[in-house]
Structures are given as C-alpha cells and as structure tokens.
Amino acid sequence: MKDRERDILRGTILELLTKGCIHYTSLDKKVCATCHPFATTNTFKSQLHYLLINGFIIRLARGIYQITPKGKKYLDILEF
C-alpha cells in the first residue's frame, strides 16, 4: 500500500470518528464506500489496527471506537 493511500484511509477513519463513537461494522462500510479503489475491508482493518495500537483511537466497548486527542492532532497533520 502506498503512503498516500494509507494516509487517506487513516484520515477517513479519523474524520468519521470526529463525529462521535462508531461501531466497527458501520465504520468499515463507510470507509469502503468512499469510492477509493484501495479501500477494502482488509486495508481498513490494518489501518484501524495501526490507529488503535498507536493511541490515535480507543475502543470503548466491543466494536465501538472513538478518536483520542492524539488522533485529532494526527488528523490535522494529515491535512483532512
């Protein structure tokens, strides 16, 4: 996956989470519906995992995710 594609997926995930907590399934469907050909369930899953382990998002409950203050700063850097 190219760096720009990776950044677009991460930015899309974080942007959706700025609107509030979202369930994994809804997040997956919205990200994959962005019309980017590289946005697949597998690429979504890997980028969500990256954001989670690096503290940009947190898991509130089973399948429910929320952006962190660190994630908001990262989103600003990604220029979304």
Long-range contacts (C-beta under 8 A, 24 or more apart in sequence): 1-38, 1-43, 5-36, 5-38, 5-43, 6-47, 7-78, 8-36, 9-36, 9-38, 9-39, 9-43, 9-44, 9-47, 10-47, 10-50, 10-51, 10-56, 10-74, 10-78, 11-75, 11-78, 11-79, 11-80, 12-36, 12-39, 12-80, 13-44, 13-47, 13-48, 13-51, 13-57, 14-51, 14-56, 14-57, 14-67, 14-71, 14-72, 14-74, 14-75, 14-78, 14-80, 15-75, 15-80, 17-57, 17-65, 17-66, 17-67, 17-71, 18-67, 18-72, 18-75, 20-66, 21-60, 21-64, 21-65, 21-66, 22-64, 22-65, 23-63, 23-64, 23-65, 24-48, 24-63, 24-64, 24-65, 25-63, 27-65
